[in-house]
């Protein structure tokens, strides 16, 4: 059989991790293309355009939905670089500062601020040793660490997190974002090597040249293969640094108000093939065992990109994230695809029941669907027949960029304890789609 014939007869590989990681590159390319029309006059490079459009299309609505009264707040972006996020997010706030240790990149940001007509921005050239003084003097309501933590040494990470947290007022917010997760089985940030992010630096120094990312290899080599050169190009982050900086993971959970399972971030960052296993690992860590320390790690550390918002004022009892699992063997659709790691196929005539989460309390549920064709109409209802959502994937796609139409994440109205299980079913003859996942944000009874 010819290769072309074999290809035409292959089933869709939406559940393939390699394909989904390839989709991520397509998303970023599409974002850069659409952003050129907005900031093209500034003649910025593609990477800048990508960051700008990600911030305007996903980060901005995420922040606006998560931080009350944001329009009256004063924010600082630590490590603002050339200003892509600054010009995209500044309109959300009353006042927006960009701080960076590089005078060269700040000069680029200053030029961009002028070109884009941003009127509420202030740029500050600040050495790392003087960052604490700036934070304490200006008393920012929101501190933003976007793609910063992975470029710091371990002591720098812990120190910066602690200084930012201590400098916040009682109603202030710390937003950390796009930090690659050390628990992931592959380094997708720099080397793109399997488990490279797990290696001690002595071994990484011997192994890094096997990377096919020549820019990374050449840069590290040109800088003398020092420990600092690896950190500056990106060393993954874990919950350990947050625990050391904030004192405990219980404190982190108590102050968490937004996370990386929010629909905006699920639509931006595709579900990686290993994230389900990361979630299961955290569940194991939370169980008592004589083999290791029992520890309840917030579920935001189950995604490749660590991202969340902490409020200085504690939220008690803290919100909890729980997977919403289908009820085993209750539908033909579930039985057909139960061995697949990543989703459940649904077609006309099927009904899939989602079981009640283990924790008591009202739940805000985020659901992910993958459209198999253009006929993906569906409805989601409660056990008592209350209709939560009735739509088509084509309608959902119409409100999103064209390069993102293959996968859709959205929130349902709050679900009370007595309304479980939920029922998901296709509508209309020929409708077919896949349930990728469902995550419940539980608000326990106080």
Secondary structure, DSSP 8 states (H G I E B T S, - for coil): --HHHHHHHS---TT-HHHHHHHHHHHHHHHHHHHHHHHGGGT--HHHHHHHHHIIIIIHHHHHHHSTTGGG-EEEEET-TTSHHHHHHGGGSSEEEEEES-HHHHHHHHHHHHHHT--SEEEEE--GGGHHHHHHHHT-SEEEEES-GGGS-HHHHHHHHHHHHHHS-TT-EEEEEEEEBTTSSB-TTTT--BTGGGS-HHHHHHHGGG-S-HHHHHHHHHTTT-HHHHHHH---B-HHHHHHHHS-HHHHHHHEEEETTSHHHHHHS---TTHHHHHHHHHHHTS--SSS------GGGGSSEEEEEEESS--SS--EEEE--B-TTSSHHHHHHTT-SS-EEEETT--EEE---SS-SEEEEEEEEEESSTT-EEEEE-TT--EEEEEEHHHHHHTS-GGGTTEEEEE---B-GGG-SEEEEE-STT-EEEEEEEEEEEE---
